Amino acid sequence: MTERIQNRDIRLIALDMDGTLLNSKEEISEENKRVIARAKENGIHIVLSTGRNFAKVHEFAEDLELNSFLVTVNGGEIWDSSGNLLERNLLQVEHIKMMWDLKNLHNTKFWAITVDKVYRDEFPDESTFADYEWLKFGFDVEDDHARKIIMEELEKNKLQVTNSSPTNLEVNPYGISKAKALEKVCERIGITMENVMAMGDSMNDIAMITSAGIGVAMGNAQAIVKEAADWITDTNDNDGVAKAIQRWVL
């Protein structure tokens, strides 16, 4: 496997955030910062590719002094280096109603992202759902059987379902993924996915990991992600991002 990816011309590094770039304290380690800065000095684009919304991402991008694109909400949005929105993909209101009913039926934890806000505890009244622009809906379900039933219902409704932890389900419009968004970023830069190294730890990272020239799973990644990757680095608490960049790019 390592022979296949040995001589890739990597021009862009796509980084998931939670469980990947960020450690357990939700911080970027000094070693990750140092190595990312070196990659930038070598002309490599660093693109944060995350399930988070823009408001929860741009402070980290500023901390790293990034000057490239951002992929947010699992590919639901693409932003340029100046913070201008290039593309946005919304969920339909009827899908939000259906998922709210599922959440109540199975009594699950949930979160939802509109273009303006992240909802975790309170939620708009159903009669006002159409007043909002919905980007993502998520379930956190401890019960395996209930999670399977919810997932089947979501897929039946032609929705894109991934996760960012073993117990959750993240829902985007069908066809939306970090990989699709990164393909569009590559087009704008004038490269292809062969020139990308993508790193992540969860199901919402699999599409970009398998589409990239080099796909890297974190040491703390879900087993299904490790199986999909070309290479497995150290954990997010042991500078796994820095070690992969050192090994394959620098």
Order of alpha helices (4+ residues) and beta strands (2+ residues): beta-alpha-beta-alpha-beta-beta-beta-alpha-beta-beta-beta-alpha-beta-beta-alpha-beta-alpha-beta-alpha-beta-alpha
